[in-house]
Amino acid sequence: MNSLTWLLFLAAPNHVLHPRIVRHSRVGWRRGAGWMAAGLAGILASIVRAESPPILVPPPREVRWAETEIPLPPGSVAIVIGRNAAEPEQEGARLLREFVTKRFKQDWPVVREGGEQIGHRTVVVIGQRSTCQLLDRLCTERRIELGATSPGPDGYVIETIVSADRTHVIVGGSNARGAMYGQDTLAQMLRRSGDRLSLLPATVRDRPVIPWRGRPQTMVKHYLRPQELDIYAMSRVNFIDLRSGIYAFEPGEKLDSAEIGEAVRQAHRRGLVVYATVNCGVPAKDYPKVMATFRELLGLGADGLWLSFDDKGPGEDPVGLTQQVLDLGRAREIGGHLIAITPPKGSYPKINTEFNRKLLALPGMKTALWFWTAVPSVEGQAEAQAAGLKVRPSWWHNWPRLFTPQGYTGLPPLSLGWSAPDYAQLAVGGECLEAAMPWGGNSLGRHYVVPVINWWAWNPRQHDWNALRRRIYGLVFGEGQATAAAEFDDKLQELFAFHRHPHKDSEEVPASPPRLRRPADRTAARQLAANLSTLLDRVAVGAERDTVIDAADLKPAYLEPMRRELATHRSAAELDFPEEWWPETQRRILAALYANDTETSARVATDARARVTRELERIAKALPSLAQTEKYVTWWRRRAALDLDGWKALTAAREKQLAERIVDYNRIVPTKTMVASFAAPPLEWGIGRWQTSNRLLATTLPRAQPQFAGDWIAGLYRHEGIEAAVFAASRKVPGEIGEYAELPASVPVSGRRDRLGLLLGISSTNKDLFSNTMVPYRWAGYRFIQLIWGDQVLWEHDLGQIPERGDWFMIRLPKIPDGVGALDLRLRVEDRRLSLNNYTITYVSPLRLMELPE
């Protein structure tokens, strides 16, 4: 088709623009040459060559782009809704109007059908066939399939119909929410070139892969924050719940009726389903209160019933209580997806448990939304259905889980949550879900949480993480700054990687500002920070002009945290911290103390005190506004101020604390269980034939002269004839990388120096219990024990793999030189990875020097 034929073809009235082709309508040519003479010029002026089509987020299932753009001059566009428009349709029209005003500085008035003006050459028709006669007529004329089953629940279609006098852009929903979601896609099809705004038309048919997509909040009042529920609508959220605090409303809790009623009203305006959530993990005597609270929330407008057991536990009779809730639901015509449940600890990370099977045996629970924390998968879906579930399982994603005091960390992918799922897993697993929701993230900007998981949930297999990032950056900072904002976040991660960040604040490890991992990286960190500063200036200038989010959010939620984080790391990269050199200094102080060399101990402490003071003054001056700085400086001043009596008092206090930890751990695993095997060492280890034997040459217990950094405490255990070294981590704080404790041991050398070995027994316990389920070896790779001779590691083992009842090890020694009369060893326990909510106590038998037969 040549260009003239193409233009003449476009001039035909009542045709539909379709991807790559323009299909002639059934109406055909209705007007004569007079219309052609008058109309061709207008058509020529209104059709321009399109740019490459945008990447839509979330990606629609079906999209076919036209080859032409439609100009949208100021004052030429109106948004039309039906006379009977439902509230979500009205909200969708409002959201589109506000977006166009903010992004393109045009006003598209929202009018009821029939209210269009002659000057409105383009009308965007938002609604359903049942609520808008204009949309219904256009769908009938163009044979556009749009109904409850096509494209399907929450689905929508977008079509552009060009006629002689007007262009109609249909945004039709299978339901009211679908129309609201469709306008969000249409908004991404608008393009600006200079002062000119245009639409790149496409035929779009879309519906979600995961039917239910949520954003529960800890407090009802969060839903009433400005623009909160508008963000949910943009993010394709279609359910929330009502709760008070982390878990739920407590049975019988006094409800704020006005606040709840307004939250429900605003949620319903956007088509959101609202669940009443009550803590069901309670004694049977509180069941009447549970049911009364459910009824009260239903009376305030809630649509569904959510049984929350969660970390509160299963309660006394979960089957009986669940049956009562189901009976209430049946009486109110509430069932299916309007019943939801969070199983208790032990049954929310695992599907095939006794609790889950018992409740799934109840008929009304077979079609409920069951929220598990397990990463979605084909196997998980099969397991749930084998247990009795008649619909797909649902995913409660504890995300983001950053475990950092940083005020800005960039846009978090879903892998920064429980089980660290990657998008390859989720592409397949997402299709196995009935519902998905995040739990967490209120410390981040709202646009960095709600869209991330819910746009993924719309179409997991076609999810494009980089496209999602660009869209969010474009909304927050303006499209022109999206690339620079993405680059800032990427480079910020590089800057973070140069630093160590605090994860704890305890008596032995102060909350710390970030500090360089290696001072040798100072120049590289300095240059990277300078580059980031340039990027951020570029982003900030454009963002204040181009953002489409609430201006009240832009600076406090995004720009200011970005600047603070950059400034903090930029300053920290110029500083020296005591941690860089203190460990060796403390080792010298303690060694002199244990040797009763008071002069050396005092001299080393005095010299160190002056250096610490100089460094702290710089840190306090450079990072005065950082929350950790004051506590950090105070801690180090106190530690550096210790004199000889102070160091003695510190070691005595730690010895007392070790005794308390032994008693504390004894309540979890009896100490007798852990040390019992030490009474019968396997002295004939490895001899095989009866003709040979080992010779026990020496038995040595480590000395109670611990060296340490952090919360590990080491010492000796003596009770009922059993002697052992003991290492105990704190049960109340995380284990940070590099924390350690060690004990010295001197083993006299005799026998054949080329046949020596050390026999030792070790028992260890970790928090292998996870959500009421034993998970052996889950702490493997975190904490290790070593036997060190000088600078040589003779042996090490993973404490996460050592049983509570103990195991024995024979450590074959290298040939010992003739001049060595004793092996001066160090028995050391240390953290290699950050461990959160783990606790460890380790016992080590005396070291036995053995001469081996060969």
Solvent accessible surface area in square Angstrom, and as a share of the most:
residue,aa,sasa,rsa
1,M,153,0.68
2,N,97,0.50
3,S,86,0.56
4,L,109,0.54
5,T,61,0.36
6,W,57,0.20
7,L,45,0.22
8,L,64,0.32
9,F,37,0.15
10,L,3,0.02
11,A,1,0.01
12,A,3,0.02
13,P,6,0.04
14,N,35,0.18
15,H,3,0.01
16,V,7,0.04
17,L,2,0.01
18,H,9,0.04
19,P,12,0.07
20,R,134,0.49
21,I,104,0.53
22,V,14,0.08
23,R,130,0.47
24,H,72,0.32
25,S,16,0.10
26,R,143,0.52
27,V,41,0.23
28,G,13,0.13
29,W,131,0.46
30,R,153,0.56
31,R,127,0.46
32,G,50,0.48
33,A,84,0.65
34,G,57,0.55
35,W,35,0.12
36,M,36,0.16
37,A,84,0.65
38,A,81,0.63
39,G,16,0.15
40,L,42,0.21
41,A,65,0.51
42,G,40,0.38
43,I,16,0.08
44,L,85,0.42
45,A,79,0.61
46,S,40,0.25
47,I,26,0.13
48,V,49,0.28
49,R,174,0.64
50,A,20,0.16
51,E,103,0.46
52,S,95,0.61
53,P,51,0.32
54,P,17,0.10
55,I,108,0.55
56,L,10,0.05
57,V,6,0.04
58,P,1,0.01
59,P,25,0.16
60,P,7,0.05
61,R,85,0.31
62,E,93,0.42
63,V,50,0.29
64,R,126,0.46
65,W,26,0.09
66,A,4,0.03
67,E,59,0.26
68,T,6,0.04
69,E,3,0.02
70,I,8,0.04
71,P,23,0.14
72,L,2,0.01
73,P,73,0.46
74,P,103,0.65
75,G,56,0.54
76,S,10,0.06
77,V,1,0.01
78,A,0,0.00
79,I,0,0.00
80,V,0,0.00
81,I,8,0.04
82,G,0,0.00
83,R,141,0.51
84,N,110,0.56
85,A,9,0.07
86,A,32,0.25
87,E,70,0.32
88,P,11,0.07
89,E,0,0.00
90,Q,49,0.22
91,E,8,0.03
92,G,0,0.00
93,A,0,0.00
94,R,71,0.26
95,L,26,0.13
96,L,0,0.00
97,R,87,0.32
98,E,60,0.27
99,F,36,0.15
100,V,0,0.00
101,T,60,0.35
102,K,65,0.28
103,R,9,0.03
104,F,19,0.08
105,K,136,0.58
106,Q,15,0.07
107,D,78,0.40
108,W,2,0.01
109,P,38,0.24
110,V,46,0.27
111,V,32,0.18
112,R,103,0.37
113,E,13,0.06
114,G,63,0.60
115,G,28,0.27
116,E,36,0.16
117,Q,109,0.48
118,I,167,0.85
119,G,45,0.43
120,H,18,0.08
121,R,127,0.46
122,T,7,0.04
123,V,0,0.00
124,V,4,0.02
125,V,0,0.00
126,I,0,0.00
127,G,0,0.00
128,Q,28,0.13
129,R,77,0.28
130,S,93,0.60
131,T,18,0.11
132,C,1,0.00
133,Q,130,0.58
134,L,20,0.10
135,L,0,0.00
136,D,51,0.26
137,R,117,0.43
138,L,6,0.03
139,C,0,0.00
140,T,83,0.48
141,E,59,0.26
142,R,23,0.08
143,R,187,0.68
144,I,13,0.06
145,E,114,0.51
146,L,10,0.05
147,G,31,0.30
148,A,78,0.61
149,T,126,0.73
150,S,23,0.15
151,P,12,0.07
152,G,3,0.03
153,P,98,0.62
154,D,3,0.01
155,G,0,0.00
156,Y,0,0.00
157,V,1,0.00
158,I,0,0.00
159,E,14,0.06
160,T,0,0.00
161,I,4,0.02
162,V,10,0.06
163,S,17,0.11
164,A,18,0.14
165,D,86,0.45
166,R,52,0.19
167,T,12,0.07
168,H,24,0.11
169,V,0,0.00
170,I,0,0.00
171,V,0,0.00
172,G,0,0.00
173,G,2,0.02
174,S,13,0.09
175,N,39,0.20
176,A,17,0.13
177,R,33,0.12
178,G,0,0.00
179,A,0,0.00
180,M,0,0.00
181,Y,0,0.00
182,G,0,0.00
183,Q,9,0.04
184,D,8,0.04
185,T,0,0.00
186,L,1,0.01
187,A,7,0.05
188,Q,24,0.10
189,M,0,0.00
190,L,4,0.02
191,R,64,0.23
192,R,109,0.40
193,S,53,0.34
194,G,66,0.63
195,D,148,0.77
196,R,96,0.35
197,L,5,0.03
198,S,2,0.02
199,L,4,0.02
200,L,3,0.01
201,P,0,0.00
202,A,2,0.01
203,T,6,0.04
204,V,0,0.00
205,R,50,0.18
206,D,2,0.01
207,R,93,0.34
208,P,14,0.08
209,V,22,0.13
210,I,0,0.00
211,P,41,0.25
212,W,28,0.10
213,R,0,0.00
214,G,0,0.00
215,R,8,0.03
216,P,1,0.01
217,Q,3,0.01
218,T,35,0.21
219,M,73,0.32
220,V,6,0.04
221,K,109,0.46
222,H,33,0.15
223,Y,4,0.01
224,L,65,0.32
225,R,76,0.28
226,P,99,0.63
227,Q,49,0.22
228,E,1,0.00
229,L,7,0.03
230,D,19,0.10
231,I,6,0.03
232,Y,1,0.00
233,A,2,0.01
234,M,30,0.14
235,S,0,0.00
236,R,0,0.00
237,V,0,0.00
238,N,1,0.00
239,F,0,0.00
240,I,0,0.00
241,D,0,0.00
242,L,0,0.00
243,R,2,0.01
244,S,34,0.22
245,G,25,0.24
246,I,103,0.53
247,Y,58,0.22
248,A,3,0.02
249,F,10,0.04
250,E,68,0.31
251,P,20,0.13
252,G,51,0.49
253,E,55,0.25
254,K,187,0.79
255,L,14,0.07
256,D,77,0.40
257,S,57,0.37
258,A,83,0.64
259,E,51,0.23
260,I,1,0.01
261,G,26,0.25
262,E,62,0.28
263,A,0,0.00
264,V,6,0.03
265,R,126,0.46
266,Q,36,0.16
267,A,0,0.00
268,H,62,0.28
269,R,51,0.19
270,R,24,0.09
271,G,14,0.14
272,L,3,0.02
273,V,18,0.10
274,V,0,0.00
275,Y,0,0.00
276,A,0,0.00
277,T,0,0.00
278,V,0,0.00
279,N,4,0.02
280,C,0,0.00
281,G,13,0.13
282,V,14,0.08
283,P,62,0.39
284,A,39,0.30
285,K,157,0.67
286,D,27,0.14
287,Y,12,0.05
288,P,92,0.58
289,K,107,0.45
290,V,0,0.00
291,M,8,0.04
292,A,54,0.42
293,T,3,0.02
294,F,0,0.00
295,R,115,0.42
296,E,81,0.36
297,L,0,0.00
298,L,17,0.09
299,G,66,0.64
300,L,43,0.22
301,G,28,0.27
302,A,9,0.07
303,D,41,0.21
304,G,0,0.00
305,L,0,0.00
306,W,0,0.00
307,L,0,0.00
308,S,2,0.01
309,F,0,0.00
310,D,12,0.06
311,D,58,0.30
312,K,90,0.38
313,G,11,0.11
314,P,59,0.37
315,G,29,0.27
316,E,116,0.52
317,D,66,0.34
318,P,23,0.15
319,V,51,0.29
320,G,24,0.23
321,L,0,0.00
322,T,0,0.00
323,Q,58,0.26
324,Q,76,0.34
325,V,0,0.00
326,L,6,0.03
327,D,72,0.37
328,L,12,0.06
329,G,0,0.00
330,R,133,0.49
331,A,81,0.63
332,R,109,0.40
333,E,162,0.73
334,I,19,0.10
335,G,38,0.36
336,G,26,0.25
337,H,68,0.30
338,L,36,0.18
339,I,1,0.01
340,A,0,0.00
341,I,0,0.00
342,T,4,0.02
343,P,0,0.00
344,P,4,0.03
345,K,79,0.33
346,G,9,0.09
347,S,7,0.04
348,Y,18,0.07
349,P,23,0.14
350,K,92,0.39
351,I,11,0.06
352,N,78,0.40
353,T,22,0.13
354,E,103,0.46
355,F,23,0.10
356,N,0,0.00
357,R,110,0.40
358,K,107,0.45
359,L,1,0.00
360,L,1,0.00
361,A,69,0.53
362,L,23,0.11
363,P,100,0.63
364,G,17,0.16
365,M,0,0.00
366,K,52,0.22
367,T,55,0.32
368,A,0,0.00
369,L,1,0.00
370,W,0,0.00
371,F,1,0.00
372,W,4,0.01
373,T,10,0.06
374,A,39,0.30
375,V,31,0.18
376,P,10,0.06
377,S,37,0.24
378,V,82,0.47
379,E,127,0.57
380,G,13,0.13
381,Q,39,0.17
382,A,59,0.46
383,E,70,0.31
384,A,0,0.00
385,Q,80,0.36
386,A,93,0.72
387,A,22,0.17
388,G,16,0.16
389,L,3,0.01
390,K,138,0.58
391,V,36,0.21
392,R,55,0.20
393,P,10,0.06
394,S,2,0.01
395,W,2,0.01
396,W,12,0.04
397,H,1,0.00
398,N,11,0.06
399,W,0,0.00
400,P,10,0.07
401,R,67,0.24
402,L,47,0.24
403,F,110,0.46
404,T,39,0.22
405,P,74,0.46
406,Q,33,0.15
407,G,51,0.49
408,Y,10,0.04
409,T,25,0.14
410,G,3,0.03
411,L,14,0.07
412,P,2,0.01
413,P,32,0.20
414,L,0,0.00
415,S,36,0.23
416,L,75,0.37
417,G,10,0.09
418,W,78,0.27
419,S,86,0.55
420,A,65,0.50
421,P,0,0.00
422,D,70,0.36
423,Y,51,0.19
424,A,78,0.60
425,Q,91,0.40
426,L,0,0.00
427,A,21,0.16
428,V,64,0.37
429,G,1,0.01
430,G,0,0.00
431,E,64,0.29
432,C,8,0.05
433,L,3,0.02
434,E,29,0.13
435,A,0,0.00
436,A,1,0.00
437,M,0,0.00
438,P,0,0.00
439,W,25,0.09
440,G,24,0.23
441,G,10,0.09
442,N,67,0.34
443,S,103,0.66
444,L,30,0.15
445,G,9,0.09
446,R,38,0.14
447,H,8,0.04
448,Y,3,0.01
449,V,1,0.01
450,V,2,0.01
451,P,0,0.00
452,V,0,0.00
453,I,0,0.00
454,N,1,0.00
455,W,0,0.00
456,W,0,0.00
457,A,0,0.00
458,W,0,0.00
459,N,5,0.02
460,P,2,0.01
461,R,131,0.48
462,Q,93,0.41
463,H,31,0.14
464,D,60,0.31
465,W,52,0.18
466,N,82,0.42
467,A,3,0.02
468,L,1,0.00
469,R,30,0.11
470,R,103,0.38
471,R,32,0.12
472,I,1,0.00
473,Y,1,0.00
474,G,3,0.03
475,L,12,0.06
476,V,0,0.00
477,F,0,0.00
478,G,0,0.00
479,E,97,0.43
480,G,67,0.64
481,Q,14,0.06
482,A,10,0.08
483,T,104,0.61
484,A,5,0.04
485,A,1,0.01
486,A,17,0.13
487,E,67,0.30
488,F,0,0.00
489,D,5,0.02
490,D,67,0.35
491,K,49,0.21
492,L,0,0.00
493,Q,85,0.38
494,E,90,0.40
495,L,0,0.00
496,F,18,0.07
497,A,66,0.51
498,F,48,0.20
499,H,0,0.00
500,R,63,0.23
501,H,28,0.12
502,P,16,0.10
503,H,61,0.27
504,K,16,0.07
505,D,62,0.32
506,S,21,0.14
507,E,137,0.62
508,E,23,0.11
509,V,29,0.17
510,P,12,0.07
511,A,11,0.09
512,S,6,0.04
513,P,0,0.00
514,P,6,0.04
515,R,39,0.14
516,L,5,0.03
517,R,133,0.48
518,R,140,0.51
519,P,61,0.39
520,A,85,0.66
521,D,22,0.11
522,R,44,0.16
523,T,97,0.56
524,A,51,0.40
525,A,0,0.00
526,R,107,0.39
527,Q,107,0.48
528,L,17,0.09
529,A,0,0.00
530,A,36,0.28
531,N,60,0.31
532,L,0,0.00
533,S,25,0.16
534,T,82,0.48
535,L,8,0.04
536,L,1,0.00
537,D,65,0.34
538,R,136,0.50
539,V,0,0.00
540,A,8,0.06
541,V,107,0.61
542,G,3,0.03
543,A,0,0.00
544,E,99,0.45
545,R,150,0.55
546,D,24,0.13
547,T,19,0.11
548,V,16,0.09
549,I,10,0.05
550,D,37,0.19
551,A,80,0.62
552,A,72,0.56
553,D,27,0.14
554,L,6,0.03
555,K,94,0.40
556,P,75,0.47
557,A,32,0.25
558,Y,2,0.01
559,L,7,0.03
560,E,74,0.33
561,P,9,0.05
562,M,1,0.00
563,R,103,0.37
564,R,135,0.49
565,E,14,0.06
566,L,9,0.04
567,A,57,0.44
568,T,16,0.09
569,H,0,0.00
570,R,102,0.37
571,S,34,0.22
572,A,0,0.00
573,A,1,0.00
574,E,62,0.28
575,L,4,0.02
576,D,54,0.28
577,F,0,0.00
578,P,0,0.00
579,E,42,0.19
580,E,67,0.30
581,W,35,0.12
582,W,16,0.05
583,P,61,0.38
584,E,103,0.46
585,T,16,0.09
586,Q,10,0.04
587,R,55,0.20
588,R,114,0.42
589,I,0,0.00
590,L,0,0.00
591,A,50,0.38
592,A,8,0.06
593,L,16,0.08
594,Y,51,0.19
595,A,72,0.56
596,N,128,0.66
597,D,58,0.30
598,T,67,0.39
599,E,140,0.63
600,T,36,0.21
601,S,2,0.01
602,A,48,0.38
603,R,124,0.45
604,V,5,0.03
605,A,6,0.04
606,T,76,0.44
607,D,89,0.46
608,A,5,0.04
609,R,73,0.26
610,A,51,0.39
611,R,102,0.37
612,V,1,0.00
613,T,58,0.34
614,R,143,0.52
615,E,17,0.08
616,L,0,0.00
617,E,99,0.44
618,R,122,0.45
619,I,0,0.00
620,A,36,0.28
621,K,174,0.74
622,A,40,0.31
623,L,8,0.04
624,P,103,0.65
625,S,110,0.71
626,L,40,0.20
627,A,90,0.70
628,Q,22,0.10
629,T,5,0.03
630,E,135,0.61
631,K,115,0.49
632,Y,0,0.00
633,V,7,0.04
634,T,67,0.39
635,W,22,0.08
636,W,8,0.03
637,R,120,0.44
638,R,141,0.51
639,R,23,0.08
640,A,6,0.04
641,A,61,0.47
642,L,37,0.18
643,D,80,0.42
644,L,39,0.19
645,D,102,0.53
646,G,16,0.16
647,W,3,0.01
648,K,99,0.42
649,A,62,0.48
650,L,28,0.14
651,T,27,0.16
652,A,58,0.45
653,A,57,0.44
654,R,12,0.04
655,E,121,0.54
656,K,138,0.59
657,Q,62,0.28
658,L,8,0.04
659,A,55,0.42
660,E,94,0.42
661,R,24,0.09
662,I,24,0.12
663,V,84,0.48
664,D,28,0.15
665,Y,4,0.02
666,N,66,0.34
667,R,179,0.65
668,I,74,0.37
669,V,14,0.08
670,P,71,0.45
671,T,11,0.06
672,K,130,0.55
673,T,33,0.19
674,M,2,0.01
675,V,6,0.03
676,A,65,0.50
677,S,37,0.24
678,F,8,0.03
679,A,75,0.58
680,A,77,0.59
681,P,29,0.18
682,P,46,0.29
683,L,59,0.29
684,E,84,0.38
685,W,97,0.34
686,G,73,0.70
687,I,36,0.18
688,G,75,0.72
689,R,153,0.56
690,W,218,0.77
691,Q,113,0.50
692,T,31,0.18
693,S,64,0.41
694,N,14,0.07
695,R,132,0.48
696,L,80,0.40
697,L,38,0.19
698,A,16,0.12
699,T,75,0.44
700,T,20,0.12
701,L,32,0.16
702,P,2,0.01
703,R,104,0.38
704,A,58,0.45
705,Q,54,0.24
706,P,25,0.15
707,Q,16,0.07
708,F,3,0.01
709,A,32,0.25
710,G,8,0.08
711,D,11,0.06
712,W,3,0.01
713,I,4,0.02
714,A,5,0.04
715,G,6,0.06
716,L,38,0.19
717,Y,25,0.10
718,R,147,0.54
719,H,90,0.40
720,E,132,0.59
721,G,80,0.77
722,I,30,0.15
723,E,71,0.32
724,A,0,0.00
725,A,0,0.00
726,V,0,0.00
727,F,0,0.00
728,A,0,0.00
729,A,3,0.03
730,S,15,0.10
731,R,87,0.32
732,K,171,0.72
733,V,33,0.19
734,P,28,0.18
735,G,3,0.03
736,E,19,0.08
737,I,77,0.39
738,G,40,0.38
739,E,11,0.05
740,Y,16,0.06
741,A,0,0.00
742,E,2,0.01
743,L,1,0.00
744,P,25,0.16
745,A,1,0.01
746,S,38,0.25
747,V,0,0.00
748,P,73,0.46
749,V,17,0.10
750,S,53,0.34
751,G,37,0.36
752,R,111,0.41
753,R,51,0.19
754,D,61,0.32
755,R,70,0.26
756,L,0,0.00
757,G,0,0.00
758,L,0,0.00
759,L,0,0.00
760,L,0,0.00
761,G,0,0.00
762,I,0,0.00
763,S,0,0.00
764,S,1,0.01
765,T,6,0.04
766,N,16,0.08
767,K,41,0.17
768,D,29,0.15
769,L,80,0.40
770,F,69,0.29
771,S,12,0.07
772,N,94,0.48
773,T,30,0.17
774,M,118,0.53
775,V,53,0.30
776,P,88,0.55
777,Y,132,0.50
778,R,69,0.25
779,W,20,0.07
780,A,30,0.23
781,G,22,0.21
782,Y,36,0.14
783,R,5,0.02
784,F,32,0.14
785,I,0,0.00
786,Q,18,0.08
787,L,1,0.00
788,I,11,0.06
789,W,54,0.19
790,G,45,0.44
791,D,149,0.77
792,Q,90,0.40
793,V,73,0.42
794,L,28,0.14
795,W,37,0.13
796,E,70,0.31
797,H,51,0.23
798,D,11,0.06
799,L,0,0.00
800,G,9,0.08
801,Q,85,0.38
802,I,9,0.05
803,P,64,0.40
804,E,65,0.29
805,R,172,0.63
806,G,17,0.17
807,D,64,0.33
808,W,31,0.11
809,F,29,0.12
810,M,36,0.16
811,I,6,0.03
812,R,124,0.45
813,L,8,0.04
814,P,53,0.33
815,K,148,0.63
816,I,0,0.00
817,P,75,0.47
818,D,123,0.64
819,G,79,0.76
820,V,38,0.22
821,G,52,0.50
822,A,40,0.31
823,L,0,0.00
824,D,97,0.50
825,L,2,0.01
826,R,65,0.24
827,L,1,0.00
828,R,42,0.15
829,V,0,0.00
830,E,24,0.11
831,D,3,0.02
832,R,78,0.28
833,R,118,0.43
834,L,42,0.21
835,S,0,0.00
836,L,52,0.26
837,N,102,0.52
838,N,2,0.01
839,Y,30,0.12
840,T,0,0.00
841,I,1,0.00
842,T,0,0.00
843,Y,2,0.01
844,V,0,0.00
845,S,0,0.00
846,P,13,0.08
847,L,0,0.00
848,R,30,0.11
849,L,0,0.00
850,M,1,0.00
851,E,21,0.09
852,L,19,0.09
853,P,41,0.26
854,E,138,0.62
